[in-house]
Amino acid sequence: MTSTTTFVAIEPSRPQDAHFRGNIVQAMLAYAEGALGTALVPLSTADRIIAIGSDRMMAARFTVLNPYLKVDHVAIAGINSPTQCMMKEACAQCLQRHVDPKTGEEKIIFTCFNQDQLMDRVDFPNFSARLRQNTVKEKLAGLWLDKLLSENPLPHV
């Protein structure tokens, strides 16, 4: 048996508000294209972007959102790194490849030391591959937690 959930739109109550259902990239695209009404601040006027989210969301800046962005904007990405050591630059599980867009110079940096990075330098395919390495650890941790909780259930409060 499957259940169907019907979501009710939240009706905007102020003139500057809009309702949208979708992910953040779809919402930004709808905003840029005027599907949500007249943009109060067109994306093409933004000088700075600070993005925290998935690697695919941040990479959208180079693809579907690119035609709507100011050519010389500065973009900062919050790169969430898998850190195990918690000691800043000790275990190397958070290494991230950077490439200078002008010179092509490659650098490997510790993202645990500074998660806010210039988006133009982040090697997103490398970042995505590194994040995929975590899935096995995450699944094993979940299975281990399920086993522990089945043997020792938490008391109901």
Protein Blocks (a to p, Z undefined) as FASTA:
>chain_A
ZZdddddddddfbfkbccdeddfklmmmmmmnopnopafbafklpmbdcddddfklmmmm
mmmmmmmpcfkbccddddddddfklngoklopmgccdddfklopacdddfklomcdcfkl
pcfklmmmmmmmmmmmmmmmmmmmmmmmmmmccddZZ
